Amino acid sequence: MLLTWSPSLLKGGRLAAEWSHTGRYATDPQNTHFYDGYDVLNLHANYIVRPNVELFGRVVHATNAIYAEVVSHDAAQGQQFTPGTPRTIYAGVTVGR
């Protein structure tokens, strides 16, 4: 789900929140082992300084909760977890012509 808001204060920029949910799923072909799933919240913002200059920022996985992005199970190794991305923050400036 993506929610965006473009207040006039941002001069054409916007604020956005993006929520992604992955529900419970089987981790083996026999459907005997399961992972409960996870939620991820990302935040975005940008501000138009002038027609050719934009400031932007993004927070990926804002809650920083520990989760596994991929989980699988086999008889030899049991449950195997691939950790999800921790909170990551990006910021920058775009300069056009």
Contacts in CASP RR format, 6 or more apart in sequence:
PFRMAT RR
TARGET T0000
AUTHOR 0000-0000-0000
METHOD contacts of the structure
MODEL  1
MLLTWSPSLLKGGRLAAEWSHTGRYATDPQNTHFYDGYDVLNLHANYIVR
PNVELFGRVVHATNAIYAEVVSHDAAQGQQFTPGTPRTIYAGVTVGR
1 18 0 8 1.000
1 19 0 8 1.000
2 16 0 8 1.000
2 17 0 8 1.000
2 18 0 8 1.000
2 19 0 8 1.000
3 16 0 8 1.000
3 17 0 8 1.000
3 18 0 8 1.000
4 14 0 8 1.000
4 15 0 8 1.000
4 16 0 8 1.000
5 14 0 8 1.000
5 15 0 8 1.000
5 16 0 8 1.000
6 12 0 8 1.000
6 13 0 8 1.000
6 14 0 8 1.000
6 15 0 8 1.000
7 15 0 8 1.000
10 45 0 8 1.000
10 46 0 8 1.000
10 47 0 8 1.000
10 48 0 8 1.000
11 47 0 8 1.000
11 48 0 8 1.000
11 49 0 8 1.000
12 48 0 8 1.000
13 45 0 8 1.000
13 46 0 8 1.000
13 47 0 8 1.000
13 48 0 8 1.000
13 54 0 8 1.000
14 44 0 8 1.000
14 45 0 8 1.000
14 46 0 8 1.000
15 43 0 8 1.000
15 44 0 8 1.000
15 45 0 8 1.000
16 43 0 8 1.000
16 44 0 8 1.000
16 45 0 8 1.000
17 41 0 8 1.000
17 42 0 8 1.000
17 43 0 8 1.000
17 44 0 8 1.000
18 41 0 8 1.000
18 42 0 8 1.000
18 43 0 8 1.000
18 44 0 8 1.000
19 39 0 8 1.000
19 40 0 8 1.000
19 41 0 8 1.000
19 42 0 8 1.000
20 39 0 8 1.000
20 40 0 8 1.000
20 41 0 8 1.000
20 42 0 8 1.000
21 38 0 8 1.000
21 39 0 8 1.000
22 37 0 8 1.000
22 38 0 8 1.000
22 39 0 8 1.000
23 36 0 8 1.000
23 37 0 8 1.000
23 38 0 8 1.000
24 34 0 8 1.000
24 35 0 8 1.000
24 36 0 8 1.000
24 37 0 8 1.000
25 34 0 8 1.000
25 35 0 8 1.000
25 37 0 8 1.000
26 32 0 8 1.000
26 33 0 8 1.000
26 34 0 8 1.000
27 33 0 8 1.000
27 34 0 8 1.000
27 35 0 8 1.000
27 71 0 8 1.000
27 72 0 8 1.000
27 73 0 8 1.000
27 79 0 8 1.000
28 72 0 8 1.000
28 73 0 8 1.000
28 74 0 8 1.000
33 73 0 8 1.000
33 78 0 8 1.000
33 79 0 8 1.000
35 68 0 8 1.000
35 71 0 8 1.000
37 67 0 8 1.000
38 65 0 8 1.000
38 67 0 8 1.000
38 68 0 8 1.000
38 69 0 8 1.000
38 84 0 8 1.000
39 63 0 8 1.000
39 65 0 8 1.000
39 67 0 8 1.000
40 60 0 8 1.000
40 61 0 8 1.000
40 63 0 8 1.000
40 67 0 8 1.000
41 61 0 8 1.000
41 62 0 8 1.000
41 63 0 8 1.000
42 58 0 8 1.000
42 59 0 8 1.000
42 60 0 8 1.000
42 61 0 8 1.000
42 62 0 8 1.000
43 58 0 8 1.000
43 59 0 8 1.000
43 62 0 8 1.000
44 56 0 8 1.000
44 57 0 8 1.000
44 58 0 8 1.000
44 59 0 8 1.000
45 56 0 8 1.000
45 57 0 8 1.000
45 58 0 8 1.000
46 54 0 8 1.000
46 55 0 8 1.000
46 56 0 8 1.000
46 57 0 8 1.000
47 54 0 8 1.000
47 55 0 8 1.000
47 56 0 8 1.000
48 54 0 8 1.000
49 55 0 8 1.000
52 95 0 8 1.000
52 96 0 8 1.000
52 97 0 8 1.000
53 93 0 8 1.000
53 94 0 8 1.000
53 95 0 8 1.000
53 96 0 8 1.000
54 93 0 8 1.000
54 94 0 8 1.000
55 91 0 8 1.000
55 92 0 8 1.000
55 93 0 8 1.000
56 90 0 8 1.000
56 91 0 8 1.000
56 92 0 8 1.000
56 93 0 8 1.000
56 94 0 8 1.000
57 89 0 8 1.000
57 90 0 8 1.000
57 91 0 8 1.000
57 92 0 8 1.000
58 89 0 8 1.000
58 90 0 8 1.000
58 91 0 8 1.000
59 87 0 8 1.000
59 88 0 8 1.000
59 89 0 8 1.000
59 90 0 8 1.000
60 85 0 8 1.000
60 87 0 8 1.000
60 88 0 8 1.000
60 89 0 8 1.000
60 90 0 8 1.000
61 84 0 8 1.000
61 85 0 8 1.000
61 86 0 8 1.000
61 87 0 8 1.000
61 88 0 8 1.000
62 87 0 8 1.000
63 87 0 8 1.000
64 86 0 8 1.000
64 87 0 8 1.000
66 83 0 8 1.000
67 83 0 8 1.000
67 84 0 8 1.000
68 81 0 8 1.000
68 82 0 8 1.000
68 83 0 8 1.000
68 84 0 8 1.000
69 82 0 8 1.000
69 83 0 8 1.000
69 84 0 8 1.000
69 85 0 8 1.000
70 81 0 8 1.000
70 82 0 8 1.000
71 79 0 8 1.000
71 80 0 8 1.000
71 81 0 8 1.000
71 82 0 8 1.000
72 79 0 8 1.000
72 80 0 8 1.000
73 79 0 8 1.000
73 80 0 8 1.000
74 80 0 8 1.000
END
